[in-house]
Amino acid sequence: RLRLKVPVDEKDPEVDTLTGLWPGADWYEREVWDMFGIQFKGHPNLKRILMYEEFQGHALRKDYPFNKRQPLIGPQS
């Protein structure tokens, strides 16, 4: 097991990607970006993985309003 702790700026959270060193970090970094909004500089495919593309904000951040209403997205036809 390996755990990395990296200090990030709360206003502009950004760190370098680890996908060049560990390709398996791709999915973990995408999940962290999707849920917490931390940007990974140099990530080859940083897009939403758990939430839909139109979702606004990052749901696991402490400053995310718990009662925020999101638009409902139906199946694409």
Secondary structure, 3 states (H helix, E strand, C coil): CCCCCCCCCCCCCEEECCCCCCCCHHHHHHHHHHHHCCEEECCCCCCCCCCCCCCCCCCCCCCCCCCCCCCCCCCCC
